[in-house]
């Protein structure tokens, strides 16, 4: 009798766990589809002014990521930062340049991609227009720390992620009179003079396999329940039971 009770409790626990995991994946799928819909609406919306200092505290991925924004100001090309990039055009670097806006704060702008042979500023100098410019692009939240198995090394000026705070500190932007936004902006595909950097390469792609995972967990739940029933029937037919 004790063996049957333990078998029943174990079988129910395993089945319940698989059902819970399946339901969690269903909920994650609903969340992911909602996220995809929101991002799709944002990237095709009319650009709005980039958030100013009074909005920074409330920025989250849910409320701001991939929002299409517009900002006007002057680039500080001498404080550009190259961040390792792998794109459909091959390996190279993102070119992040501070833009001192006409509203009194600074935003790091990812002006786009340059191939490895164009890392030197002289190779892209033609793409550095002087004077006031207007940039349209997608708002992106900071990427602290570094890339996969690679940490940013500000001392050696090696960057594997677009860590806004660390880049701002390394370039002395945090000591400048203007506040530095806690986000960066991926510039759109508007061509730069000379062809570099190449903007508009933001990848907006959300992996969505939650339905497959949910069906897998539910199938395991059914199999567990069936195995429990089979085991209980077998225990009843055993001599002395």
Buried (B, 14 or more C-beta within 10 A) or exposed (E): EEEEEEBEEEBEEBBEBBBEBBBBBBEBBEEBBEBBEBBEEBBEEEBEEBBBBEEBEEBEEEEBBBBBBBBBBBBBBEBBBBBBBEBEEEEBBBBBBBBBBEBEBBBBBBBBBBBEEBEEBEBBEEBBEEEEBEBBBBBBBBBEEBBEEEEBEBEEEBBBBBBBEBBBBBBEBBEBEBBBBBBBBBBBEEEBEEEBBBBBBBEEEEEEEBBEBBEBBBEBBEEBBEEBEEBEEEEEEEEEE
